[in-house]
Amino acid sequence: MPHDITLFGAYVPALLALFFGGMVLSWLLDRVLAYLGFYRLVWHPSLFRVSMFVCIFGALGLTTYH
């Protein structure tokens, strides 16, 4: 995969697309976990959501740029 993609004639890093993809995956996983009542077991749900997004985005970036 190239490290830059063209978006309306401008080169942007491919990590931008991975960022938005990670946001969507994180949102979907968040909805599933909220529906299952998982957040009742978590000490700080907001911190968990941010760390979950960082892990998803990091995994996407590592699989792309490895």
C-alpha positions as CSV (number, residue, x, y, z in Angstrom):
1,M,0.0,0.0,0.0
2,P,1.4,3.4,-0.8
3,H,2.1,5.7,2.1
4,D,0.1,8.5,0.4
5,I,-3.3,8.5,-1.2
6,T,-4.8,11.1,-3.4
7,L,-7.9,12.8,-2.1
8,F,-9.4,15.4,-4.4
9,G,-6.0,16.0,-6.0
10,A,-4.1,16.4,-2.7
11,Y,-1.8,13.8,-1.2
12,V,-2.8,12.8,2.3
13,P,-1.1,10.1,4.5
14,A,-2.7,6.7,4.3
15,L,-2.9,6.8,8.1
16,L,-5.8,9.3,7.7
17,A,-7.9,6.6,6.0
18,L,-6.9,4.1,8.7
19,F,-7.8,6.7,11.4
20,F,-11.3,7.0,10.1
21,G,-11.6,3.3,9.6
22,G,-10.5,2.8,13.2
23,M,-13.1,5.3,14.4
24,V,-15.8,3.3,12.6
25,L,-14.6,0.0,14.0
26,S,-14.2,1.5,17.5
27,W,-17.7,3.0,17.3
28,L,-19.2,-0.4,16.3
29,L,-17.4,-2.3,19.0
30,D,-18.5,0.4,21.5
31,R,-22.1,-0.1,20.5
32,V,-21.9,-3.8,20.9
33,L,-20.2,-3.6,24.3
34,A,-22.7,-1.1,25.5
35,Y,-25.6,-3.3,24.4
36,L,-24.1,-6.3,26.2
37,G,-23.7,-4.2,29.4
38,F,-19.9,-4.6,29.5
39,Y,-19.4,-1.0,30.7
40,R,-20.9,-1.9,34.1
41,L,-17.7,-3.9,34.7
42,V,-15.3,-1.1,33.6
43,W,-13.9,1.3,36.1
44,H,-13.6,4.3,33.7
45,P,-15.7,3.9,30.5
46,S,-14.3,7.0,28.7
47,L,-10.7,5.9,29.3
48,F,-11.5,2.4,28.1
49,R,-13.1,3.8,24.9
50,V,-10.0,5.9,24.2
51,S,-7.6,3.0,24.8
52,M,-9.7,0.7,22.7
53,F,-9.5,3.2,19.8
54,V,-5.7,3.5,20.2
55,C,-5.3,-0.3,20.1
56,I,-7.5,-0.6,17.0
57,F,-5.8,2.3,15.2
58,G,-2.3,0.9,16.2
59,A,-3.2,-2.6,15.0
60,L,-4.5,-1.2,11.6
61,G,-1.3,0.9,11.2
62,L,1.0,-2.0,12.1
63,T,-0.7,-4.3,9.7
64,T,-0.6,-1.7,6.9
65,Y,3.0,-0.5,7.4
66,H,4.7,-3.7,8.5
